[in-house]
Amino acid sequence: MFSWLRLLPAVSTAMLFAGCATSNPCDDAVAAKLAEIDAKLNKIIEAQTSAGSVQPIEDGADVEALAKIKPLPEKPTKAEVAAYAKAIFDLSAKQTFFSSDDPQYMMIRKIGPGFLNELIPYLNNHYFRDNLAFLAVSEDRAEILRRIPDEPWLIVAMPYVGLDPKADIRQAVLEAARKNTEPKFGFPVQPYLQLLTEDPKVWAELVELSYTKPFLRLIFLKSLEGVEPAARQQKFRRFWEGQKNYPFLYCDQQDWLLETAARNGVEEALAELLIQPKFKDDNVEQDQRDMLTRLLPDASTVPPREMNAWYRSNRNRLQFDPADHCYRLRAYP
């Protein structure tokens, strides 16, 4: 982790020798400063090493443990494939770093097609998902479509089992959208948005469902294409009303709703955004400061912790500008 720190003393020494190679004498002040930096860096390295704080930033594949997994026979049974896949999955589940050289790729490819039911519990894992071309075949199409309403991430397998007929895919997506309300529900529909719009009836129902179901956010945003500003603002009001009380699991999800609705004319969302705890003092990240300035350009010099008070004092004079997605002060009559 700190190997670059260990190189700096050598770099400093090289710089000194490079400077002395000229006909002019070395600058004693520069040399002293570099020596001081070297000493400080060495102390940092020693302190971190002695404290045991030098830890890898990322956890890669455990090659030794993976090598101990019993290889599959030439004609494995379903039980053998299930045990083999679980062993790979368990050893990969906590990884935070992935490389194209990781042994899991070749290990999983050796499974081959014909074991979809045994592999479905693991297909949302990075390695299994990246090997779908070797695991899923056209014969699996009907089973994958049947499972999508309950396990929507399986939609990533559709290119490998066949995209035609498209009506089957639209129906599977629609059933998943109707059926699910779970906050953890993940739905990777982005590659299929255009396909979904090709059936006006299915698309209209998906858009209607998107007002109350956050996992259909991409469908809602797609539905805004070509919409006039006034109608767009009305759609965002419906979107806000349908999701403002949703039990989001992560603050980022709630923040996105507040900021996006506020930027699209929902003043209630703006008011709620400004009372968020992150604005209680001036220790606010720059991107949050920029966001406040974009929303309330006339308050660009107001400290973040005072923004809510400024808003309450001026809210009767604020008017939404749909062109710039912000709120501007009206001049006094």
PETA-V961064 format. One record per residue. N is the residue number from 1. RES is the residue in one small letter. SS is DSSP state (helix for helix, strand for strand, loop for the rest). Layout:
# PETA-V961064
n->N res->RES ss->SS
n->N res->RES ss->SS
This chain:
# PETA-V961064
n->1 res->m ss->loop
n->2 res->f ss->loop
n->3 res->s ss->helix
n->4 res->w ss->helix
n->5 res->l ss->helix
n->6 res->r ss->helix
n->7 res->l ss->helix
n->8 res->l ss->helix
n->9 res->p ss->helix
n->10 res->a ss->helix
n->11 res->v ss->helix
n->12 res->s ss->helix
n->13 res->t ss->helix
n->14 res->a ss->helix
n->15 res->m ss->helix
n->16 res->l ss->helix
n->17 res->f ss->helix
n->18 res->a ss->helix
n->19 res->g ss->helix
n->20 res->c ss->helix
n->21 res->a ss->loop
n->22 res->t ss->loop
n->23 res->s ss->loop
n->24 res->n ss->loop
n->25 res->p ss->loop
n->26 res->c ss->loop
n->27 res->d ss->loop
n->28 res->d ss->helix
n->29 res->a ss->helix
n->30 res->v ss->helix
n->31 res->a ss->helix
n->32 res->a ss->helix
n->33 res->k ss->helix
n->34 res->l ss->helix
n->35 res->a ss->helix
n->36 res->e ss->helix
n->37 res->i ss->helix
n->38 res->d ss->helix
n->39 res->a ss->helix
n->40 res->k ss->helix
n->41 res->l ss->helix
n->42 res->n ss->helix
n->43 res->k ss->helix
n->44 res->i ss->helix
n->45 res->i ss->helix
n->46 res->e ss->helix
n->47 res->a ss->helix
n->48 res->q ss->helix
n->49 res->t ss->helix
n->50 res->s ss->helix
n->51 res->a ss->loop
n->52 res->g ss->loop
n->53 res->s ss->loop
n->54 res->v ss->loop
n->55 res->q ss->loop
n->56 res->p ss->loop
n->57 res->i ss->loop
n->58 res->e ss->loop
n->59 res->d ss->loop
n->60 res->g ss->loop
n->61 res->a ss->loop
n->62 res->d ss->loop
n->63 res->v ss->helix
n->64 res->e ss->helix
n->65 res->a ss->helix
n->66 res->l ss->helix
n->67 res->a ss->helix
n->68 res->k ss->loop
n->69 res->i ss->loop
n->70 res->k ss->loop
n->71 res->p ss->loop
n->72 res->l ss->loop
n->73 res->p ss->loop
n->74 res->e ss->loop
n->75 res->k ss->loop
n->76 res->p ss->loop
n->77 res->t ss->loop
n->78 res->k ss->helix
n->79 res->a ss->helix
n->80 res->e ss->helix
n->81 res->v ss->helix
n->82 res->a ss->helix
n->83 res->a ss->helix
n->84 res->y ss->helix
n->85 res->a ss->helix
n->86 res->k ss->helix
n->87 res->a ss->helix
n->88 res->i ss->helix
n->89 res->f ss->helix
n->90 res->d ss->helix
n->91 res->l ss->helix
n->92 res->s ss->helix
n->93 res->a ss->loop
n->94 res->k ss->loop
n->95 res->q ss->loop
n->96 res->t ss->loop
n->97 res->f ss->loop
n->98 res->f ss->loop
n->99 res->s ss->loop
n->100 res->s ss->loop
n->101 res->d ss->loop
n->102 res->d ss->loop
n->103 res->p ss->loop
n->104 res->q ss->helix
n->105 res->y ss->helix
n->106 res->m ss->helix
n->107 res->m ss->helix
n->108 res->i ss->helix
n->109 res->r ss->helix
n->110 res->k ss->loop
n->111 res->i ss->loop
n->112 res->g ss->loop
n->113 res->p ss->loop
n->114 res->g ss->loop
n->115 res->f ss->loop
n->116 res->l ss->helix
n->117 res->n ss->helix
n->118 res->e ss->helix
n->119 res->l ss->helix
n->120 res->i ss->helix
n->121 res->p ss->helix
n->122 res->y ss->helix
n->123 res->l ss->loop
n->124 res->n ss->loop
n->125 res->n ss->loop
n->126 res->h ss->helix
n->127 res->y ss->helix
n->128 res->f ss->helix
n->129 res->r ss->helix
n->130 res->d ss->helix
n->131 res->n ss->loop
n->132 res->l ss->helix
n->133 res->a ss->helix
n->134 res->f ss->helix
n->135 res->l ss->helix
n->136 res->a ss->loop
n->137 res->v ss->loop
n->138 res->s ss->helix
n->139 res->e ss->helix
n->140 res->d ss->helix
n->141 res->r ss->helix
n->142 res->a ss->helix
n->143 res->e ss->helix
n->144 res->i ss->helix
n->145 res->l ss->helix
n->146 res->r ss->helix
n->147 res->r ss->helix
n->148 res->i ss->helix
n->149 res->p ss->loop
n->150 res->d ss->loop
n->151 res->e ss->loop
n->152 res->p ss->helix
n->153 res->w ss->helix
n->154 res->l ss->helix
n->155 res->i ss->helix
n->156 res->v ss->helix
n->157 res->a ss->helix
n->158 res->m ss->helix
n->159 res->p ss->helix
n->160 res->y ss->helix
n->161 res->v ss->helix
n->162 res->g ss->loop
n->163 res->l ss->loop
n->164 res->d ss->loop
n->165 res->p ss->loop
n->166 res->k ss->helix
n->167 res->a ss->helix
n->168 res->d ss->helix
n->169 res->i ss->helix
n->170 res->r ss->helix
n->171 res->q ss->helix
n->172 res->a ss->helix
n->173 res->v ss->helix
n->174 res->l ss->helix
n->175 res->e ss->helix
n->176 res->a ss->helix
n->177 res->a ss->helix
n->178 res->r ss->helix
n->179 res->k ss->helix
n->180 res->n ss->loop
n->181 res->t ss->loop
n->182 res->e ss->loop
n->183 res->p ss->loop
n->184 res->k ss->loop
n->185 res->f ss->loop
n->186 res->g ss->loop
n->187 res->f ss->loop
n->188 res->p ss->loop
n->189 res->v ss->loop
n->190 res->q ss->helix
n->191 res->p ss->helix
n->192 res->y ss->helix
n->193 res->l ss->helix
n->194 res->q ss->helix
n->195 res->l ss->helix
n->196 res->l ss->helix
n->197 res->t ss->helix
n->198 res->e ss->loop
n->199 res->d ss->loop
n->200 res->p ss->helix
n->201 res->k ss->helix
n->202 res->v ss->helix
n->203 res->w ss->helix
n->204 res->a ss->helix
n->205 res->e ss->helix
n->206 res->l ss->helix
n->207 res->v ss->helix
n->208 res->e ss->helix
n->209 res->l ss->helix
n->210 res->s ss->helix
n->211 res->y ss->loop
n->212 res->t ss->loop
n->213 res->k ss->loop
n->214 res->p ss->helix
n->215 res->f ss->helix
n->216 res->l ss->helix
n->217 res->r ss->helix
n->218 res->l ss->helix
n->219 res->i ss->helix
n->220 res->f ss->helix
n->221 res->l ss->helix
n->222 res->k ss->helix
n->223 res->s ss->loop
n->224 res->l ss->loop
n->225 res->e ss->loop
n->226 res->g ss->loop
n->227 res->v ss->loop
n->228 res->e ss->loop
n->229 res->p ss->helix
n->230 res->a ss->helix
n->231 res->a ss->helix
n->232 res->r ss->helix
n->233 res->q ss->helix
n->234 res->q ss->helix
n->235 res->k ss->helix
n->236 res->f ss->helix
n->237 res->r ss->helix
n->238 res->r ss->helix
n->239 res->f ss->helix
n->240 res->w ss->helix
n->241 res->e ss->helix
n->242 res->g ss->helix
n->243 res->q ss->helix
n->244 res->k ss->loop
n->245 res->n ss->loop
n->246 res->y ss->loop
n->247 res->p ss->loop
n->248 res->f ss->loop
n->249 res->l ss->loop
n->250 res->y ss->loop
n->251 res->c ss->helix
n->252 res->d ss->helix
n->253 res->q ss->helix
n->254 res->q ss->helix
n->255 res->d ss->helix
n->256 res->w ss->helix
n->257 res->l ss->helix
n->258 res->l ss->helix
n->259 res->e ss->helix
n->260 res->t ss->helix
n->261 res->a ss->helix
n->262 res->a ss->helix
n->263 res->r ss->helix
n->264 res->n ss->loop
n->265 res->g ss->loop
n->266 res->v ss->loop
n->267 res->e ss->helix
n->268 res->e ss->helix
n->269 res->a ss->helix
n->270 res->l ss->helix
n->271 res->a ss->helix
n->272 res->e ss->helix
n->273 res->l ss->helix
n->274 res->l ss->helix
n->275 res->i ss->loop
n->276 res->q ss->loop
n->277 res->p ss->helix
n->278 res->k ss->helix
n->279 res->f ss->helix
n->280 res->k ss->loop
n->281 res->d ss->loop
n->282 res->d ss->loop
n->283 res->n ss->loop
n->284 res->v ss->loop
n->285 res->e ss->loop
n->286 res->q ss->helix
n->287 res->d ss->helix
n->288 res->q ss->helix
n->289 res->r ss->helix
n->290 res->d ss->helix
n->291 res->m ss->helix
n->292 res->l ss->helix
n->293 res->t ss->helix
n->294 res->r ss->helix
n->295 res->l ss->helix
n->296 res->l ss->loop
n->297 res->p ss->helix
n->298 res->d ss->helix
n->299 res->a ss->helix
n->300 res->s ss->loop
n->301 res->t ss->loop
n->302 res->v ss->loop
n->303 res->p ss->loop
n->304 res->p ss->helix
n->305 res->r ss->helix
n->306 res->e ss->helix
n->307 res->m ss->helix
n->308 res->n ss->helix
n->309 res->a ss->helix
n->310 res->w ss->helix
n->311 res->y ss->helix
n->312 res->r ss->helix
n->313 res->s ss->helix
n->314 res->n ss->helix
n->315 res->r ss->helix
n->316 res->n ss->helix
n->317 res->r ss->helix
n->318 res->l ss->strand
n->319 res->q ss->strand
n->320 res->f ss->strand
n->321 res->d ss->strand
n->322 res->p ss->loop
n->323 res->a ss->loop
n->324 res->d ss->loop
n->325 res->h ss->loop
n->326 res->c ss->strand
n->327 res->y ss->strand
n->328 res->r ss->strand
n->329 res->l ss->strand
n->330 res->r ss->loop
n->331 res->a ss->loop
n->332 res->y ss->loop
n->333 res->p ss->loop
